Amino acid sequence: SLYFAKSINENEGPLHKWMLGRAVEGCMDIIHVASSGEALPDIETGRAYIEVETGLKRRVDDLQERITKCTAKPFIVLVPTEAVAEEYRKKLVNDRATVKTLREFFSKSERTDERRKARP
């Protein structure tokens, strides 16, 4: 398991910031990127809600609640590794959420699909 310490004044650690940055770079039609502390998915695009999870939290109550509230689009939970993905697939009881590793999210087929949907 990876461990990244955050300072006392930070709400999110370096791994979350890095993953969020990569996800933002890879998304085409971003509508909103949530600020730290906002009770919204980390990223909203024209076709999905995206939540970045590092796997360092043990509870997923807040994530479950967010998935339940955000129903207008598919919900993608991005995690760093396949091991973390398996943990989240077991923990999440909501069928609306798809758990993907960053590698899966940015695979060739995903990028191609994203570009195809972004075209007018």
Disulfide bonds with the S-S distance in Angstrom:
none
